[in-house]
Amino acid sequence: MSMRAFAAILVAGMAVVEPRASERSCAGRTGFASGTVGEVAGRLRDRGSLYLLEDSPRPSVLVFPASCAEPRRIPLRSESRFPSGGLARASDGSLCALSGDNRRIECFDESSGRRVRQSELDVRAQSVWTIRDLLMYARFEQQAGRPLLFRESGNGFEPDRAFMSRPPVPRPDFPFRAPGPEAAGMVENLVQCGLGTSESVPCWRMLTGELRFVGPPGGGAEIPMPDVPGRARAFPLRDALQTPSGVLWLLVNDPPENRDQPAGLGRKLVRMQKGQMRVAPLEPPARMLLDGDDTGVLLLFRDGSAARREAGNP
C-alpha cells in the first residue's frame, strides 16, 4: 500500500488532545466561518486555546486563543511538509509535528516558529499526540505482539503497551481490502487518538473502531465499537472526544460510496453516557471534532468552517 493511501486513511481521524484541564476555547464558543482553515494535518487543544496545523508548501499553525483575541498564525521554519501526522506539545513546551516521510518528529518554538530540535525515528510513525503532558507517537507495524505506542521519556521514547500489534484477521464482510499481506498487517495496526482530558485520551484501532482510554502507561481495557445503525464496517470511527464528566462523543463514518474508498464520511454524531447512546445525523458531513462539553461539540466541516452541534441528552 502506498504512503498516499495510508495518508488518506489517517486523515479520516486526525489527532486532537487536551494535555491540561482547561476552559472551553474561544473557537468552541463561537465557531468560525467558511474558508477560515485549509487542509488540517493536526490539532491540539491546550489551556483553552485551539491549535490547527495546516498542510501547505509553507506549513503553519493557526492559533485560536482562549482569550478570544484574533487568531494568530505561526509560520514553521522548516523545509518539510506535514501532511497527516498530527500536532503535539512536548514536555519542554515546543510544538511538534511528524514529517512527510514519517521518519522524523520536528519540534518548534511557539513564539518564533523556529525549529528547536528533531528526533530521527528508526521506523515510520503514524501520528503524534500529547497524552498526560508527554509527546507520544504510534509506529507502523506489520508483525504481531509489538507495542504500537511510544511515550516521551528522559532517554528519548519508551514503548507503551496500551496497544499491541496483532495479525490481520480475515473479514469477508468488510468492503475494504488491503493489497497483500504486508499492507494487511499494517492496516490492522493503524491507531488514532481523539480529544480527552488531562488524565486520559480516547484512542482506537482505526480498522475496527475498538477504543481504549490511554493515560498512565498500559491503558485500560478495549471497548468494542458501538453498534451505531448504518455505520461503516471498516474504519467506522472518524473522531472521539471525552469530557471531564465522562460523556463520550463519537464522529462516525457512513459506509464508503465505492470499494476503492477506505472510509466514508462523518455523517453521524453519537453521544454516550453510562451505557446510553443518542445518535444525530449530520449534514453536511464533518471532518473532525475540535471542542466539546456535555451538551454539544464543535465540528470542523470540509469547507473550512466550524459550528456547534448537539445530539441531546440520552
N, C-alpha and C positions, 0 to 999 in steps of 0.2 A: 504494500500500500504506500502511495506517495505521501510526502510530507504535506502536500496541498490537501489531500483527503483527510489526513489527521487534523490539520488546522480547521477544516470545515466542521469536523466532529467536535473539536474543542471549543469552537466559538459558540456551539449550542448551549454551553453552560459556563460562562466566564466566572472568574473568582471574585467574590466580594467578601470582605471580612470587616469586623469591627473589633480592633485589637483592645480597646478600652471601653468600659461602660460610658455612655455619652448621652447627651440630649439629642432630640431629633434634629437632623440637619436642616439648614435653610431650604435646600432643594426639596427635602421631604415635606416641608410645609407648603411650598408654592408651586413646585414643578417648574418646567421651562418649555420654551416654545420650539416649534419645528425648526430643524436645522441647527440647533444650538451645539450639538456634538456630532462628530463624524463617525468613523469606524472605531468602535471601542475595543481595545485589546486587553483591558484590565480595569479593575475598580477597587477602591479602598475607601472605607469609612473610618474616620479616626477623630474622636473627641468632637463629634457633631459636624465635622467638615467632610465633604464628599470629593474624592479624587478620581478622575477618569483619565486613563492612559489612551491617547489617540494614536492609532497606527497611521503613519504617513512618512514620506521621504525625510521629513524633518519632525521627528517624534516630539511630543509634548504631553504635559499633564495639565488638565483643566481642573481647577480647584474651585468648589463652591463653598465659601467659608461658613462656619457656624454662626458668625456674626450677621449674616445676611448682607454683607457688603457685596460689591460687584464681583463676579467670578474673575479669577486671575489665571494666567497661563504660565507654566514653567517650561520653557524650551529645554530639552535634554541635549547636552553636549555629547553626542555620540554619533558614530557613523553607522550604527546598527539600526535595523528596524525591529519592532517588537509586535509581531502580527497577532499573536493569540495566547501569550504566555502569562497573562495576569499582571497584577501590580501589588506590591507588598511593602511594608515598612520593616526594616531590620531593627535589631535591638539597639544599634547606635543611632537610630533616628533617620537614617537615609532611606530614600525611596528606591525600590529595586524592581527590575523587570528582566524577563528572560529573552535572550537574543533570538534572532530569527532562525539560527541553526540549532537552537535548543540545547546548546552545549556550554552556555556562559550566562551567568547572572551578573548584570551590571547594576551598580548602586550609585545614586546621585544625591548631591546636596540639595535639599528642598529650596533653599533661598536663592541659589545661583544656577541650579541645573547642571553644575559641574560634576563629572564622574569622579567619585572618590575611591572606588575600588571595583574589582570584578573577580568573580570566582569561576575558575575553569572546572567543568564537570567531566568526570570520566565516562559518563553515559548521557544520552539525550534525556532532557527533562520535559514533562508535560506542561507544568504551570507552577507559579509561585503564589504563596499566601502568607498572611500573618496570622498565627494562632498562639494565643497566650503571650503576646508581645514578642514572639520569635519568628524569624523567617523560616518558612518551610517550602519544600518543593516535592513533587511527585515525579518519579522516573518512569520512562517507558520500560516495560519488562515483558519478555516472551516466556521465560521459564517459570515454573510454579514454585511456591514456597519461599519467595524472597520478599523483603519489605518494599513497599511502593513509596512510602513517605519518608522524608529525611528532614530533620529538625536542626536548626542552627544551634551550635554549641561553641565552647571556647576553642575547640580544635577543628573547626570547620562545620561539618554536618554529621549528625549521628542518625542511624536508622530508627524509625518509629514503626512499631508493629501493629498500628491501628488497622492498616490494610495490608494484607499479604497477597502476593500474586497467586493465581490459580490457573489450571489448564483450561483451554477452551472447551465448552460443553456444546454438543450438537443441539441446536434449537430449530427444528424444521418449521416451526410456526412463526419464526422471526423473518420479516421480509428482507432484512439486511444480511448480506453475505460478504465475509472478508475474502480477498483474493489470495488464498493459500494459507497453510498452517502457521507460518511466521506472523503474518498480519493478523490472523485469528487470535493468536496468543496475545499480541499487543492490544487489540481491540478489547479482548476480555478484561484486560487490566488497566483500562483507562479510568482515571479517578478525577473528580472535580469537587470543589468546595463552594459553599454559599456564604451567606451572611449570618453571623451568630452574635455571641456576647463576648465579654472579656474572659469568660471561663471556657467556652466551647463553641465550636463551629460545625454546622451540619455539612458532611461530605458524603459522597455517594459513588457507587460504581456506575459509570455512565451507560454501559450497555443495558443493565437490568434495572437501575434505579434503586438498588439496595442502599440504604442510608445508615450512617453512623455518626454520632457526635464525637468529634475529635477535640480533646482538651489536654489533660495530663497524658504523658506517654502511655500508649497502649489503646486508649479509646474504649468506648462501650460496645455493647452488642449491636450487630447489624439489624436494621429494621427493614422488612420487605417493602417494596414499592406498593403503596395503597392501590386498591383496585378501583381506579377512577374510570367511570364509564367513558368509552370512546378514546382512551389514551393510546398512544403508540406502544407497541410491544417492545421494540428495540429503541433505545435511547429515549425513554419516556419522560425523564425529568430534565428540565432545562435549567432551573434555578431553585434555590431553597433559602429560607430566612426564618430564624427563630428569634422570638422576642424574649426579654428577660423573665417574663411571667410564664413562659413555656408554650405560647402559641406558635405553631409551625405553619408557615406559608410555603406552598409549592407552586411553581410555574410549570405546567405540564404540557408536553407536546402532543399535538394531534398526530395521527399516522402520516407518514410521508405520502406525497402525491404519486410518486412512482418508485420503483425498486432501486433506481440509481441514487436516491437520496438517503443518507444515513439517518436523518431525523426530520420530523415535520416542523410545525410552527407552534409557538406557545399560545394556545387559544383557550386554556383553562387555568383559572386561579383557584387554588384549593386552600382552605383554612382548616387546620386540625388542632383540636384541643381535647385532652382527656378521652381519647378514643372516638370522638365525634368529628364528622367531616362535613364541610359545606363546599360545594363546587359552584363557581360562577363562570359563565362563558366570557371570553374576551374578543372584542372586535374593535379595532384591528388587533392582530396578534402582537404580543410583546416580545422584546428581545431579552430582557433581564430585569431583575429586581434591584432597586437602588436603595430603598429605605423602607421602614415599616414599623408598625406598632400593633397593638392587639386588635384594632378595628379595620385597618387597611394598609396598603402598600403603595409605594411609588414605583411605577413601571416605566421602563425606557422602551420606546417604540422605534420602528425601523426608520422613521423619518427624522430621527434625532430629537424628538420631543419627549417630555416626561409628564405623566399625570397620575393622580392618585385614584386607586380603585379599591373597592371593598367587596368582600364576599359575605358579609353579615355574620352574626353570631350563630353557632350551631344551636 
